[in-house]
Protein backbone atom coordinates (compact mmCIF):
# COMPACT_ATOMS: atom_id res chain seq x y z
CA UNK A 1 0.00 0.00 0.00
CA UNK A 2 2.78 2.39 0.99
CA UNK A 3 4.74 1.43 -2.11
CA UNK A 4 1.78 2.24 -4.35
CA UNK A 5 1.35 5.59 -2.65
CA UNK A 6 5.00 6.46 -3.12
CA UNK A 7 4.81 5.47 -6.78
CA UNK A 8 1.75 7.62 -7.23
CA UNK A 9 3.51 10.62 -5.71
CA UNK A 10 6.52 9.96 -7.90
CA UNK A 11 4.32 10.00 -10.98
CA UNK A 12 2.74 13.28 -9.90
CA UNK A 13 6.17 14.94 -9.71
CA UNK A 14 7.20 13.69 -13.13
CA UNK A 15 8.01 16.45 -15.61
CA UNK A 16 6.37 15.84 -18.95
CA UNK A 17 7.79 16.48 -22.39
CA UNK A 18 6.82 19.80 -23.92
CA UNK A 19 5.01 18.05 -26.75
CA UNK A 20 2.78 16.33 -24.17
CA UNK A 21 2.07 19.50 -22.24
CA UNK A 22 1.39 21.50 -25.40
CA UNK A 23 -1.06 18.89 -26.59
CA UNK A 24 -2.80 18.75 -23.22
CA UNK A 25 -3.05 22.53 -22.94
CA UNK A 26 -4.50 22.64 -26.40
CA UNK A 27 -7.24 20.32 -25.19
CA UNK A 28 -7.88 22.29 -21.98
CA UNK A 29 -8.01 25.63 -23.80
CA UNK A 30 -10.50 24.27 -26.30
CA UNK A 31 -13.11 24.29 -23.50
CA UNK A 32 -15.22 27.44 -23.59
CA UNK A 33 -14.60 28.44 -19.95
CA UNK A 34 -10.83 28.22 -20.37
CA UNK A 35 -10.80 30.49 -23.42
CA UNK A 36 -11.09 33.54 -21.16
CA UNK A 37 -9.19 34.82 -18.15
CA UNK A 38 -10.77 33.67 -14.89
CA UNK A 39 -10.51 37.19 -13.42
CA UNK A 40 -11.16 39.67 -16.26
CA UNK A 41 -12.55 37.45 -19.03
CA UNK A 42 -9.89 38.57 -21.50
CA UNK A 43 -9.56 36.11 -24.37
CA UNK A 44 -6.74 33.60 -24.95
CA UNK A 45 -5.08 33.39 -21.51
CA UNK A 46 -1.57 31.94 -21.59
CA UNK A 47 -0.83 31.84 -17.85
CA UNK A 48 -2.19 29.58 -15.14
CA UNK A 49 -2.33 29.44 -11.36
CA UNK A 50 -1.45 25.94 -10.20
CA UNK A 51 -2.70 26.81 -6.73
CA UNK A 52 -6.26 27.42 -7.92
CA UNK A 53 -6.16 25.53 -11.20
CA UNK A 54 -7.30 28.50 -13.30
CA UNK A 55 -6.16 30.21 -16.51
CA UNK A 56 -5.18 33.89 -16.43
CA UNK A 57 -4.19 36.66 -18.82
CA UNK A 58 -0.81 38.41 -18.55
CA UNK A 59 -2.09 41.35 -16.49
CA UNK A 60 -3.96 39.22 -13.96
CA UNK A 61 -1.07 36.77 -13.78
CA UNK A 62 1.20 39.66 -12.74
CA UNK A 63 -1.25 40.54 -9.95
CA UNK A 64 -1.28 36.92 -8.77
CA UNK A 65 2.51 36.81 -8.83
CA UNK A 66 2.57 39.85 -6.60
CA UNK A 67 0.57 37.90 -3.99
CA UNK A 68 3.44 35.43 -3.58
CA UNK A 69 3.74 31.73 -4.38
CA UNK A 70 2.31 30.83 -0.99
CA UNK A 71 -1.04 32.18 -2.20
CA UNK A 72 -0.94 31.73 -5.98
CA UNK A 73 1.80 30.04 -7.97
CA UNK A 74 1.89 31.27 -11.58
CA UNK A 75 3.35 29.41 -14.57
CA UNK A 76 3.37 29.97 -18.31
CA UNK A 77 1.47 27.48 -20.43
CA UNK A 78 3.86 28.19 -23.31
CA UNK A 79 7.33 28.37 -21.79
CA UNK A 80 7.46 26.59 -18.43
CA UNK A 81 7.88 22.89 -17.69
CA UNK A 82 4.95 21.13 -16.07
CA UNK A 83 4.55 18.14 -13.80
CA UNK A 84 1.73 15.62 -13.93
CA UNK A 85 0.38 16.89 -10.60
CA UNK A 86 0.23 20.51 -11.78
CA UNK A 87 -1.64 19.54 -14.91
CA UNK A 88 -4.02 17.44 -12.85
CA UNK A 89 -5.03 20.49 -10.78
CA UNK A 90 -5.89 22.37 -13.95
CA UNK A 91 -7.76 19.35 -15.28
CA UNK A 92 -10.03 18.86 -12.24
CA UNK A 93 -10.67 22.58 -11.87
CA UNK A 94 -10.14 24.92 -14.78
CA UNK A 95 -12.17 28.09 -15.11
CA UNK A 96 -15.41 26.14 -14.84
CA UNK A 97 -15.30 26.45 -11.05
CA UNK A 98 -13.76 29.94 -10.91
CA UNK A 99 -17.14 31.59 -10.37
CA UNK A 100 -17.12 30.06 -6.88
CA UNK A 101 -14.27 32.41 -6.03
CA UNK A 102 -16.57 35.40 -6.39
CA UNK A 103 -16.36 38.51 -8.54
CA UNK A 104 -14.38 40.72 -6.20
CA UNK A 105 -12.26 43.42 -7.82
CA UNK A 106 -9.68 43.28 -5.03
CA UNK A 107 -7.43 40.42 -6.16
CA UNK A 108 -5.60 40.17 -2.85
CA UNK A 109 -8.73 39.92 -0.76
CA UNK A 110 -10.34 37.55 -3.24
CA UNK A 111 -7.55 34.96 -3.18
CA UNK A 112 -6.18 35.29 0.33
CA UNK A 113 -9.64 34.30 1.56
CA UNK A 114 -9.97 31.40 -0.88
CA UNK A 115 -8.61 28.59 1.31
CA UNK A 116 -11.91 26.74 1.05
CA UNK A 117 -11.60 26.74 -2.71
CA UNK A 118 -8.07 25.34 -2.51
CA UNK A 119 -9.32 22.58 -0.22
CA UNK A 120 -12.01 21.71 -2.73
CA UNK A 121 -9.42 21.43 -5.51
CA UNK A 122 -7.24 19.23 -3.29
CA UNK A 123 -10.20 16.90 -2.74
CA UNK A 124 -10.91 16.69 -6.47
CA UNK A 125 -7.25 15.87 -7.09
CA UNK A 126 -7.35 12.97 -4.62
CA UNK A 127 -10.47 11.58 -6.27
CA UNK A 128 -8.79 11.83 -9.65
CA UNK A 129 -5.70 10.01 -8.37
CA UNK A 130 -7.84 7.06 -7.29
CA UNK A 131 -9.69 6.84 -10.58
CA UNK A 132 -6.86 7.66 -12.97
CA UNK A 133 -3.41 7.47 -11.35
CA UNK A 134 -0.30 8.49 -13.23
CA UNK A 135 -0.63 9.99 -16.71
CA UNK A 136 -3.85 8.18 -17.47
CA UNK A 137 -5.97 11.33 -17.58
CA UNK A 138 -3.48 13.03 -19.90
CA UNK A 139 -3.24 10.15 -22.31
CA UNK A 140 -7.01 9.76 -22.34
CA UNK A 141 -7.66 13.39 -23.21
CA UNK A 142 -4.86 13.51 -25.76
CA UNK A 143 -6.38 10.77 -27.85
CA UNK A 144 -7.39 12.33 -31.12
CA UNK A 145 -10.76 11.30 -32.47
CA UNK A 146 -10.64 9.07 -35.47
CA UNK A 147 -11.69 10.96 -38.55
CA UNK A 148 -13.10 8.86 -41.35
CA UNK A 149 -12.59 10.48 -44.70
CA UNK A 150 -14.84 9.22 -47.44
CA UNK A 151 -13.28 8.66 -50.81
CA UNK A 152 -14.17 11.48 -53.11
CA UNK A 153 -14.52 10.74 -56.77
CA UNK A 154 -12.68 13.20 -58.94
CA UNK A 155 -15.00 14.51 -61.60
CA UNK A 156 -13.63 16.82 -64.30
CA UNK A 157 -15.37 20.11 -64.67
CA UNK A 158 -17.15 20.07 -68.04
CA UNK A 159 -16.25 22.73 -70.54
CA UNK A 160 -18.91 25.00 -71.88
CA UNK A 161 -19.04 23.30 -75.25
CA UNK A 162 -19.55 19.92 -73.56
CA UNK A 163 -22.56 21.03 -71.57
CA UNK A 164 -25.88 19.95 -72.86
CA UNK A 165 -28.00 23.02 -72.49
CA UNK A 166 -31.46 23.23 -73.86
CA UNK A 167 -32.02 25.59 -76.68
CA UNK A 168 -34.31 27.82 -74.68
CA UNK A 169 -31.57 28.35 -72.11
CA UNK A 170 -29.08 29.28 -74.79
CA UNK A 171 -31.08 32.03 -76.40
CA UNK A 172 -28.89 35.06 -76.32
CA UNK A 173 -30.46 38.32 -77.32
CA UNK A 174 -28.80 39.73 -80.40
CA UNK A 175 -29.02 43.10 -81.97
CA UNK A 176 -30.76 42.70 -85.29
CA UNK A 177 -30.70 45.52 -87.74
CA UNK A 178 -33.93 45.69 -89.66
CA UNK A 179 -33.70 47.55 -92.90
CA UNK A 180 -36.85 49.08 -94.20
CA UNK A 181 -37.10 49.12 -97.93
CA UNK A 182 -38.44 52.43 -99.01
CA UNK A 183 -40.18 52.31 -102.31
CA UNK A 184 -39.61 55.53 -104.03
CA UNK A 185 -42.77 56.64 -105.74
CA UNK A 186 -42.04 58.73 -108.67
CA UNK A 187 -44.19 61.80 -108.79
CA UNK A 188 -46.72 62.02 -111.50
CA UNK A 189 -44.99 63.50 -114.46
CA UNK A 190 -46.52 66.22 -116.50
CA UNK A 191 -45.72 66.02 -120.19
CA UNK A 192 -46.06 69.07 -122.31
CA UNK A 193 -46.67 68.16 -125.88
CA UNK A 194 -46.24 70.65 -128.61
CA UNK A 195 -49.43 70.69 -130.58
CA UNK A 196 -51.32 73.34 -132.24
CA UNK A 197 -52.66 74.15 -128.86
CA UNK A 198 -50.12 73.46 -126.10
CA UNK A 199 -51.55 71.11 -123.48
CA UNK A 200 -50.44 69.30 -120.38
CA UNK A 201 -51.17 65.57 -120.31
CA UNK A 202 -50.93 62.94 -117.56
CA UNK A 203 -50.72 59.32 -118.59
CA UNK A 204 -52.15 60.10 -121.94
CA UNK A 205 -55.02 62.28 -120.69
CA UNK A 206 -55.02 65.92 -121.40
CA UNK A 207 -55.41 67.84 -118.20
CA UNK A 208 -54.25 71.30 -118.88
CA UNK A 209 -53.99 73.55 -121.88
CA UNK A 210 -51.09 75.90 -121.86
CA UNK A 211 -51.97 79.29 -123.06
CA UNK A 212 -51.57 82.90 -122.44
CA UNK A 213 -53.53 83.30 -119.28
CA UNK A 214 -53.23 85.43 -116.23
CA UNK A 215 -50.36 84.54 -113.92
CA UNK A 216 -52.77 84.49 -111.00
CA UNK A 217 -54.43 81.32 -112.27
CA UNK A 218 -52.93 78.05 -111.05
CA UNK A 219 -49.61 79.73 -110.57
CA UNK A 220 -48.09 79.12 -114.01
CA UNK A 221 -50.56 80.25 -116.60
CA UNK A 222 -52.37 77.02 -117.47
CA UNK A 223 -56.07 76.31 -117.52
CA UNK A 224 -57.67 72.97 -116.71
CA UNK A 225 -59.62 71.24 -119.44
CA UNK A 226 -63.24 70.55 -118.78
CA UNK A 227 -64.29 67.17 -120.00
SVG drawing of the C-alpha trace seen along z (x, -y; Angstrom):
<svg xmlns="http://www.w3.org/2000/svg" viewBox="-67 -88 77 90">
<polyline fill="none" stroke="black" stroke-width="0.4" points="0.0,0.0 2.8,-2.4 4.7,-1.4 1.8,-2.2 1.3,-5.6 5.0,-6.5 4.8,-5.5 1.8,-7.6 3.5,-10.6 6.5,-10.0 4.3,-10.0 2.7,-13.3 6.2,-14.9 7.2,-13.7 8.0,-16.5 6.4,-15.8 7.8,-16.5 6.8,-19.8 5.0,-18.1 2.8,-16.3 2.1,-19.5 1.4,-21.5 -1.1,-18.9 -2.8,-18.7 -3.0,-22.5 -4.5,-22.6 -7.2,-20.3 -7.9,-22.3 -8.0,-25.6 -10.5,-24.3 -13.1,-24.3 -15.2,-27.4 -14.6,-28.4 -10.8,-28.2 -10.8,-30.5 -11.1,-33.5 -9.2,-34.8 -10.8,-33.7 -10.5,-37.2 -11.2,-39.7 -12.6,-37.4 -9.9,-38.6 -9.6,-36.1 -6.7,-33.6 -5.1,-33.4 -1.6,-31.9 -0.8,-31.8 -2.2,-29.6 -2.3,-29.4 -1.4,-25.9 -2.7,-26.8 -6.3,-27.4 -6.2,-25.5 -7.3,-28.5 -6.2,-30.2 -5.2,-33.9 -4.2,-36.7 -0.8,-38.4 -2.1,-41.3 -4.0,-39.2 -1.1,-36.8 1.2,-39.7 -1.2,-40.5 -1.3,-36.9 2.5,-36.8 2.6,-39.9 0.6,-37.9 3.4,-35.4 3.7,-31.7 2.3,-30.8 -1.0,-32.2 -0.9,-31.7 1.8,-30.0 1.9,-31.3 3.4,-29.4 3.4,-30.0 1.5,-27.5 3.9,-28.2 7.3,-28.4 7.5,-26.6 7.9,-22.9 4.9,-21.1 4.6,-18.1 1.7,-15.6 0.4,-16.9 0.2,-20.5 -1.6,-19.5 -4.0,-17.4 -5.0,-20.5 -5.9,-22.4 -7.8,-19.4 -10.0,-18.9 -10.7,-22.6 -10.1,-24.9 -12.2,-28.1 -15.4,-26.1 -15.3,-26.5 -13.8,-29.9 -17.1,-31.6 -17.1,-30.1 -14.3,-32.4 -16.6,-35.4 -16.4,-38.5 -14.4,-40.7 -12.3,-43.4 -9.7,-43.3 -7.4,-40.4 -5.6,-40.2 -8.7,-39.9 -10.3,-37.5 -7.6,-35.0 -6.2,-35.3 -9.6,-34.3 -10.0,-31.4 -8.6,-28.6 -11.9,-26.7 -11.6,-26.7 -8.1,-25.3 -9.3,-22.6 -12.0,-21.7 -9.4,-21.4 -7.2,-19.2 -10.2,-16.9 -10.9,-16.7 -7.3,-15.9 -7.3,-13.0 -10.5,-11.6 -8.8,-11.8 -5.7,-10.0 -7.8,-7.1 -9.7,-6.8 -6.9,-7.7 -3.4,-7.5 -0.3,-8.5 -0.6,-10.0 -3.9,-8.2 -6.0,-11.3 -3.5,-13.0 -3.2,-10.1 -7.0,-9.8 -7.7,-13.4 -4.9,-13.5 -6.4,-10.8 -7.4,-12.3 -10.8,-11.3 -10.6,-9.1 -11.7,-11.0 -13.1,-8.9 -12.6,-10.5 -14.8,-9.2 -13.3,-8.7 -14.2,-11.5 -14.5,-10.7 -12.7,-13.2 -15.0,-14.5 -13.6,-16.8 -15.4,-20.1 -17.2,-20.1 -16.2,-22.7 -18.9,-25.0 -19.0,-23.3 -19.5,-19.9 -22.6,-21.0 -25.9,-20.0 -28.0,-23.0 -31.5,-23.2 -32.0,-25.6 -34.3,-27.8 -31.6,-28.3 -29.1,-29.3 -31.1,-32.0 -28.9,-35.1 -30.5,-38.3 -28.8,-39.7 -29.0,-43.1 -30.8,-42.7 -30.7,-45.5 -33.9,-45.7 -33.7,-47.5 -36.8,-49.1 -37.1,-49.1 -38.4,-52.4 -40.2,-52.3 -39.6,-55.5 -42.8,-56.6 -42.0,-58.7 -44.2,-61.8 -46.7,-62.0 -45.0,-63.5 -46.5,-66.2 -45.7,-66.0 -46.1,-69.1 -46.7,-68.2 -46.2,-70.6 -49.4,-70.7 -51.3,-73.3 -52.7,-74.1 -50.1,-73.5 -51.6,-71.1 -50.4,-69.3 -51.2,-65.6 -50.9,-62.9 -50.7,-59.3 -52.2,-60.1 -55.0,-62.3 -55.0,-65.9 -55.4,-67.8 -54.3,-71.3 -54.0,-73.5 -51.1,-75.9 -52.0,-79.3 -51.6,-82.9 -53.5,-83.3 -53.2,-85.4 -50.4,-84.5 -52.8,-84.5 -54.4,-81.3 -52.9,-78.0 -49.6,-79.7 -48.1,-79.1 -50.6,-80.3 -52.4,-77.0 -56.1,-76.3 -57.7,-73.0 -59.6,-71.2 -63.2,-70.5 -64.3,-67.2"/>
</svg>
